[in-house]
């Protein structure tokens, strides 16, 4: 089973949300239906980044690494690297 660390973006709020899940489609739907306090106000959330891991512990560790950066630039560079166009 795979676990994912993911980043969502809300154009309405101009904010990112970082989380982990086993099922990206289900979890994105939950965010867009207001199942999470933080994401309730930001419909419609869009998946902009994901990494897959073989364990929940590894996905959680990566989630914390990203969150501890407290940097929008770091997040946007992760997203840009996936598209092949790093910002830096």
C-alpha positions as CSV (number, residue, x, y, z in Angstrom):
1,X,0.0,0.0,0.0
2,X,1.2,3.5,-0.8
3,X,0.9,6.6,1.3
4,X,1.1,10.1,-0.1
5,X,2.3,13.4,1.1
6,X,0.4,16.0,-0.9
7,X,0.0,19.7,-1.3
8,X,-3.3,21.3,-2.3
9,X,-3.8,24.9,-3.4
10,X,-6.8,27.2,-3.1
11,X,-7.0,30.0,-5.6
12,X,-9.8,31.6,-3.5
13,X,-7.6,31.8,-0.4
14,X,-4.2,31.9,-2.2
15,X,-3.0,29.3,0.3
16,X,-1.4,25.8,0.3
17,X,-2.4,22.9,2.5
18,X,0.0,20.0,3.2
19,X,-1.2,16.5,4.3
20,X,-0.9,12.8,4.0
21,X,-3.3,10.1,2.9
22,X,-3.7,6.6,1.4
23,X,-6.3,7.7,-1.1
24,X,-5.7,11.1,-2.9
25,X,-9.0,11.1,-4.8
26,X,-11.1,10.4,-1.7
27,X,-9.1,12.9,0.5
28,X,-9.3,15.7,-2.1
29,X,-13.1,15.2,-2.3
30,X,-13.2,15.4,1.5
31,X,-11.3,18.7,1.5
32,X,-13.6,20.1,-1.2
33,X,-16.7,19.1,0.8
34,X,-15.5,20.9,3.9
35,X,-14.5,17.8,6.0
36,X,-11.4,19.6,7.3
37,X,-11.5,22.8,9.4
38,X,-8.6,24.5,7.5
39,X,-9.8,23.6,4.0
40,X,-13.5,24.3,4.6
41,X,-13.2,27.9,3.5
42,X,-11.1,27.4,0.4
43,X,-13.2,25.5,-2.1
44,X,-12.1,24.4,-4.7
45,X,-8.8,22.8,-3.6
46,X,-6.5,21.5,-6.4
47,X,-3.8,18.9,-6.0
48,X,-0.6,20.6,-7.1
49,X,2.1,18.2,-5.7
50,X,2.4,14.7,-4.4
51,X,5.1,12.2,-3.2
52,X,4.5,8.6,-2.6
53,X,5.9,6.4,0.2
54,X,5.8,2.8,1.2
55,X,5.0,3.6,4.8
56,X,2.7,6.0,6.7
57,X,5.7,7.0,8.9
58,X,7.8,8.1,5.9
59,X,4.9,10.1,4.5
60,X,4.3,11.8,7.8
61,X,8.0,12.5,8.2
62,X,8.0,14.2,4.8
63,X,4.9,16.2,5.7
64,X,6.6,17.5,8.8
65,X,9.8,18.4,6.8
66,X,7.7,20.5,4.4
67,X,5.7,22.2,7.1
68,X,8.8,23.0,9.2
69,X,10.2,25.0,6.4
70,X,7.4,27.5,6.9
71,X,8.2,28.8,3.4
72,X,5.9,29.5,0.5
73,X,9.0,29.7,-1.7
74,X,10.0,26.2,-0.7
75,X,6.6,24.8,-1.5
76,X,6.4,26.7,-4.8
77,X,9.8,25.4,-5.8
78,X,8.7,21.8,-5.1
79,X,5.8,22.3,-7.4
80,X,7.9,24.0,-10.0
81,X,10.5,21.2,-10.0
82,X,7.7,18.7,-10.8
83,X,6.8,20.7,-13.8
84,X,10.4,20.8,-14.8
85,X,10.7,24.6,-14.3
86,X,12.4,25.4,-11.0
87,X,11.9,28.9,-9.8
88,X,15.5,29.3,-8.5
